[in-house]
Amino acid sequence: MSDPTSMNSAVQVYKRFVPDPLRAAAATTLPDGMRRTVKRSVAQTLRRREARLHQRALRRVRKAGLGRSERRTVAPDGRVGHVHTGLTIDLARRFDHDLVTRALDAAGICWFAVPALDDRRICLAVESRDKGAVRRVLRALLEEHTGYVTSVSPAQPDTPEEPGSHVKAWKHYAKARVIRLVWLRTEPTENLWTGDDQGIEIEFWTRNTNLPTERLVGPRPNRVQRAVPSDAPGVEIGFDRLCGYSDADAELEPTVTLETFDVVRLDEVDFPVDAVVLFEHATGWGEELLRAALRSLYQYAPWTHTVHVVAQAAPPAWLTAAEGLSVVRARPGAGALLHQLPGLAPHFLLLRPGAVVGRPVRPFDYFMPGGAARPRRGRWTAEEATAPWARAAFAATGRAVGHGYAGGPQPHRVEALTRLAEKGTPLPEAPDAQRAATAPSTHPLDGVAHHFGRLHALADPSGEASVTLHAALPTLPVHLRRLLARRDTQQIQLAGLGTDAALAGGGTAAVVDFLHNYFPVPSPFERGSEAPSAPVDSSRKAVPQR
């Protein structure tokens, strides 16, 4: 059976080299069988040529040592995935980038990074005249390190099922202006997967010579400009400048972009943001809540500068001294005095027991570039409107409260807490959310501080996906399975693990098991575990494992 892709290419070659008058004459004078024989001969020649070029590209890819992972596995959707110990979302993005850029370098194809509108993915640009060479080297790369390719513009709605090494996977390539390469990656337990929500996008830029200055024109808008001088110099740029979800302090090599694109993003937060994690319960489940909070920051908020653990109970033995971690012993109730914490950055995230980050977040999700906090709104009921914290907020500001604030990580500013403390407004005592019979409402510190900050231009409340679950909830397993399957909730607050109902009914054990599955990768703050080292060297090489 003939290859439809080659036949289509043969038709294109036939139309390109045979003028219209000759094609018209041939259509009326030559038998159909003879014309089909000519086209079939051209298709066979193209197949042989493509096979030679593919083998050459494959040898280059193998010589460069690309496409290595620890082992392969089958993803939940039946596609091929790759296993990496200590995998994080940030590292997976860098793995993909290094694979593609080293493959392009091996083929001698010039490229540069583009600040795309969607900064979840790294976008690379190549010239349209290199489109054929790009396909050959990428197909070879996807054969050596199994991955998938799809057309982004024009959009290809269906999820690619054929590996990118197959010719069939490239059937939309001729018309594609932007493609996406996807590798499914996971860690050894196969609970955490990355892939379709990331990937590397490649744009095909064209040269425009209509103006005195030759320009490169992109196929779609980006965050800076669509047309740039073709002789613009290249500069190095950190991943955090292209992707707000990346670690700004990572010791990995930067990528390359054009000088024109090295500008500040409108949503770029250029000041350090710390995290404060409260540890209040010296119990097994209390330690698991602390472990999960640290892992969630390491996995989904790698841009945090320093993590401060405020231990109001004896710190667990597995908590180890590490760069970026500060452990401070404190008395119960120290949460109201966080502005006095030594070495705390002016902007920080506060995670009380049970609070975790549920998916990748950016500094912009919690702070404005000008410094204002973006606290998370919560439910607003009659009980909230008459709660002691609402009365305290009115006493501190003279303005009534209009909404509550959600559980989970909350952004705070030291300036707001300091100015609030100077007013001398007493804060209501907060109940222990892990021993309360019901799910907690707005925490008094959050409610009063955020209301004060909003009225003094220090905070601008926003809404995001948040979930608060009590461990004694009868339908708890259903909610936990949904969270684990979708991983689409930014804010998660787990409460009631210390209640008798949760301990006796298995709710506490279910939450602990959920946390182990949701955050399977250890953080560098756990004794006996180390963060994976940088997978590239000073020459920006790709992942050396297979």
N, C-alpha and C positions, 0 to 999 in steps of 0.2 A: 504493500500500500504506500502511495507517495506521501511525502511530508507536505501537509497543507501550507506550512510556513514557507518552505522552499518554493513551492509552486507559486505562492503569492509573490515572493521575491522575483521569481522568474518572469512573471507577468509584468512586474514593475520594470525590470531590466529591458524586456522586450519593448515596452512602450517608450522607454527612455531613448533607446538607440535606433529604433526603427521609426522613420518619419511617418506622419499620418497618411500621406498619399500612398506610400508603399504598403502600409498596413491595410488600407482600403483596397488596393489592388490585389494584395495577397488574399484578402478575405473573399474575393470574387473569382480568383483564378486558381489558387492552390487548394487542393483537397483538405478537408478538415483533419484527416489523419496526419497529413504532413505537418500542418501547423502545430498540432498537439505534440508530434515527435520533436519538433524544434524546441517548444517550450519545456518539454520533459528533459531534453538534453541540457538546456540552460539550467534547469532546476538541479539536475544531477551535478553539474559543474559547481554550482553555488554550494551544494551540500558538502562536496569534497573540500572546497575552499574554506567553508565555515568550520569544518572539522579540523583542518590544519591550524587555523587561527585559534580555535578553542584549545587545542592541545598546547599550542605555544603559550597562550595566556595561563593555562593550568600549570605549566612548568614554571612560569614566573611566580605564580602564587605560592607554589610549593617551595621554590627556592627561597622566597622571602620568609618562610616559616609561618605562614598565616593559617588561621583556622584550627586552633587547638583548644580543647576543653577537657575536663577530667573524664567525662563519659557522656554518652547520649542517652536520652530517655524518650518516652512517649508522653506528650502533653495531654491534658484532659480532653482536648478536642481532636486527638488522634494525630496531630502533627509532631514533627521531631523537635525535641528540646535539648538544651545543653546544660549540664550540671557544673556549678562552680561553688566550692566551699567558701562561706563567708560573703555570699553575693549580697550587694545592696543595689537599690535602684540607681544610685549615682554611678557605681562601678559598672553596671550593665550598660549605661549610656556611653561611658568611656570605652568599654570593650568594643561596642559597635563602631564608634567613631574611629578607633585605631585600626580596626580591621579594614574599613573602607578606605581610609586615607593611605594606608600602607599599600593596599592593592593598587590604588590609583598611582601612587608614586612608583611602584614596580613597573607599571605600564607606561610611565613617562607622561601621564596626563596631568595637566595643571588644574588646580582646584583652589577654592577659598571658601571659608565659612560665611554664611549669611545670617543676620539676625532676623529669623523668621517671626511672623506674627504669633504663632503658637510655639512658645519656648519650652514645651515639654520635649520637643525633638530637636536634635542638632541638624541643621540644614547646610548642605554643601552645594556649591555651584561649579559647573563645568561648562565649557563652550559646546554649542550644538554641533560644531564640526567634528567634535570628538565622540559623538554619540555612538557610533559603531564600535569604537575601541572600548568605550565605557561598558557597553553591553557585554562584550567578550570577556573583559577582565572580571566584571561582577558575576557573570554566569560561572566563570571558573572559581571565583571565591565562594559562591554559594554551593558549588559542588564539593569543595574541600571542607567547608564549614556550613553544614546544611542550614539554609535560611529561606526566606520567602520574599517575593517582590510583587508589588502592586502599583497600579497607576493612580496617582493622586489628582492630576490634572491632565486630561479629563478624568473625573472620578470613576473609580471602579468599585461599585458598592459591595460586591461579594468578597468575603475573606479568602485570601489565596490559600488553596489546598495543595497545589502542585509545588514541590520545592523549586527554588529559583534555578537549579541546575538543569531543569527540563526546558526544552525549547517552547513547549506549550505555555509555560508561565510568562513568556515574553510576547505573547500574541498582540498585546495592546501597546507594545513599546514604540512602534513607528509613529503613532500620533501623540505619545505621552510628552508633556512638557515638564512634568514633575513626577518622579517615582519615589517609592518608599521601600527600603530594605528592612526586613524584620527578622530578628533572631529571637526565638523563644528560649529564655534562660530561667534556671531555677537553682535552689540550693539543695543539699543532699536529702532533706526530708520531703522535698517537692510540695511544700505548702505555699511558698512564695514564688510567684511567676512574674516575669516581665516579658514584654513583647510588643503586641499590637498598639499599646498605648504609648510606645516610645518609637524606636526605630530611627534610621537615618534617612532623611529625605534629600534627594539630589535634583537640583533644578538645572535645566538646560538653557543657558544664556546665549543670546545671539549678538552678533556684531552689527552696529549701525554706522554706516559711513556717509550718511546724508549731511552731517554737520562737519564743520572744519575739524573738530576734535572727534576722533573715533571713540565710540562709546559701546559698552556692553549693556544690554537691555535684558532684564529678568522677565520670566514668564508670568509672574504674579507679584502683588505688592509685598513689601516687607516692612520692618519697623523704621527704616531709614529712608531709602530711595531706591527706585526701580532701575534707574540708569546711572552708570558710573563710567568715568574715563577708563578706556582700555589699558592705559599705562599707569593706573593708580598703584602706588607701591603697596606691598604686602607688609603687614605688621602682626605680631603675636598678640593674642587676646585670650584671657582666661575663660574657662567654661562658664563661670558664674556671670560673665558679661553677656553670654548668649542664652543662658538657661538659668532662670531665677531659682530653680530647684536644686542647683548644684552647690557643692561645698566650696566656699570662697577661699578656704585655707588649705585645700588639698595639695599635696606635694607631687602633683603630676604635671607633665609638660602642657603648656597652653597649646591652643590650635592657631591656625593662621587665617586672617581675614584681610580685607583691603582697608587702607587707612581711612577711606570714606566711611566705613561702617563702625569705626571705633568711637562711638558716641554713647553718651549716657542714656539709658532707657527711661521712659517716663515713669515706669513703675520700679525703678532700681533703688533699693535701699542700701546706702553706702556707709551706714553706721553699724557697729557691732550690736548683736542681739544675744543676750545670755538666756539661760533657762534655769529656773529654780524648781527643784523637785522636793516636795515635803515628804519625809518619812516619819510616820507616827505610830506604827503598829509593829512591835517586835514579835510577830507571829509568822507562821509559814505563808499564809495568804498575804500578809502585809509585805513580806519580802518579795513575793511574786508580783505584787503591784508596783513596787519600786523597780524591779528588774524590767517589767514591761514598759514602764515609763522611759527608762534609759534606752531600751532597745528601739522604742518608737521614735525618739529623737535622733538616734544614730541612723535609723533606716529612712525616715521620712522628713527630717529637718536637719540635714547634715551641716547647714550653714550656721547653726548656733555656735557662738564663740566659746563660752565656758558654761559648763553645767554645774550648778551649785546644789548639792544635796544638803538640805537643812534637816538634820537628824534630831528629832525630838524623842527618839528612843535609841537604844544601842544599835549602831550600824551593823548590818549583816557581815559575816566573815568573808563572803565572796566579793564584797565591794573593795576594789583595789585602787591604789593610787595610780593615776594615769594623767597624761597631758590633757588638759581641757576639763578636768574634774576637780571640784573643790568640795570637801566634806566639812560641814560646820555643825558642832553639837549645840543644841539650843534647848531651852525649856519649853514645855507645852504652851501653846498660844503665841509662839514667836512669829506666826504668819502675819500678824498685824504690824510687825516691826521690820519687814523685809527691806525697807529703805535704808536701814542701818547695817545691812549685810556688807562686810568688807569686800572690796573688789568687785562689787556688782555693777554691771554696765547700766547706763541710764535707761535702757530699754530691755525688757526681759519678758519671757513667757513663764507663767506660774502654773505648775502642774501639782495639784493636790492628790492625795492617795486615790487611785482609781482613774485618774485622768491620763489619757494616751492620745497620741496623734494617729489617726486612722489611715491616712493616705498622704502622698507627697504634698508638701506645702512650700510656699515661698515666704520670704520676709514680708513681701507686700500683702500677703494674706492677713498679717497681724499689725503691720505698721505702714503709715503713709511715708513717702519719701521725705516729707517735711518734718517727720518725727511723731505725728499724732498716732495714738494707738487706735486699733480697730477692734474693740471688744465685740464678743459674740452675743447678740440678743437672744433671750430665752422666752419662755412662755409668760403670759401676763394674765393673771386670774385675780379674783376678788381677794383670795388669801395673800397673794403677792402684794396687792395694793395696800393692804392693811398690816403687812409684816413689819416687825421692828426695824429692819434695815431700811425700809421705805421711809419710815418716820425719821430715822437718823439722817438719811440723805436729804430730806426736806429741812431738817434743823441745820445741816451744814451749809446749805446753799440758798434756802428760802424759796426753792422751786420744787414743785411736785414731780414725782417720778412718773414716767409714762410707759415703761416696759421693764421686764426683768432681764437677767443675763444667764446664759446657758452654762452647763457644767463643762468639764473638759479643760484643756489648756486655755488660759486667758492672758492677753497681753497687758502689761502694766508699765507705767513710767515712774521712775524714782521721784521725779519732780512732783507728780500728782500726789503720791503717798506722803511726801515730805510736807507739802503745803496743807494737805488734809490733817496731818498730825499737828501742825502748828496751830490749827484752828481749835484743837482740843476737843473735838466732837467725839464722844465715846462711841465705840462700835459695839453693837449687840453681840452677845456670845454666840458662836456658831456651833450647832450640834455636830457630833461625829457622824459623818455621812456613812461610814462603814459599819456603824452599830445602830443606825436609825432604822425604824420599821418601814419607812417609806422612802421613795426616791427624793433626794434633796432638791430644793428649789434654789433661788439665787443666793449665793454666799454673801454674807453681809459686807465683807471687804470688797468683793467685786462690785456689788450694787452701789455702795457709797462712793468708792473710788472712781468708778466709771461715770457715775452721774456727776460727780464733782468735775472730772476731767472733761466731760462733754460740755459743760457750761463754761469752762475756762479754756476752751479750744485746745485741750490736751488729748481729747479722744473723739473719735467719730464712729459710733456703733455701726456694725454691719451684720448681715445674716449669712450663715453658712450651715451646711448639713451637720446637725449635731444629734447625738443619741445619748440618752441617759437610761441605764438599765439597773434595776434592783435585783440582787442575787436570789431573792425569794420569789420572784415573779413566776407564776405558774407556766407561762409561755416562754420562759427564758431560753430553752434550747432552740426554739424556732428562730428567735431574734439573733442568737449567736451564730447559727448556721447561715443566716442571711448575711450578716456582717462578714463572715469568713469567705463566703462565696463571691460577694460583690466588691468588697474592699473599696467602697465609694463614699464612705463617711469620714469627714475631716476631723470632727470632734467626737470623742467617745468618753463617757463618764460611767464607770462601773461602781456601784454602791451596794451597801448592805452585806458585804462578805462576812462581817463579824456577827451577824444576827443569828439567833438560835434556829430560826426557820431555814435560813440558807445553809447553815452547817449541817442540820439534820436532814434537810430535803435534798441535798446534793447540789444546791445552787453554787456554793462556794467552789466545790470541786469542778463543776462545769465551767465556771469562769476561769479558773486556773488553767484547765485544759485548753480552753479557747485562747488564752494568752500565749500559751506555748506554741500553738499552731499559727496564730496570727503573727507572732514575732519570733520566728525560729532561729534567726541569725543573732548570735551573741554580740553585745556591744563591747568596745575595748575597755569598759569600766568593770568588767567581770573577771575575777581571778581565774586563771587557767584558760582564758580565751584571748586571742589577739585579733585585732582588725587585720584583714588581708592587706598585704603590702601592695604597693603600686605595681600594676601589671605592665608598665612601660618603662623604658630607660630614657636617657637623655636625648636619644635620637628619635623619640616618639614612636617606639616600636609597639606592635600590637601584642595581644595576649599570648604568652608562650605556652599555655597548657592546651591539651586536647582531651 
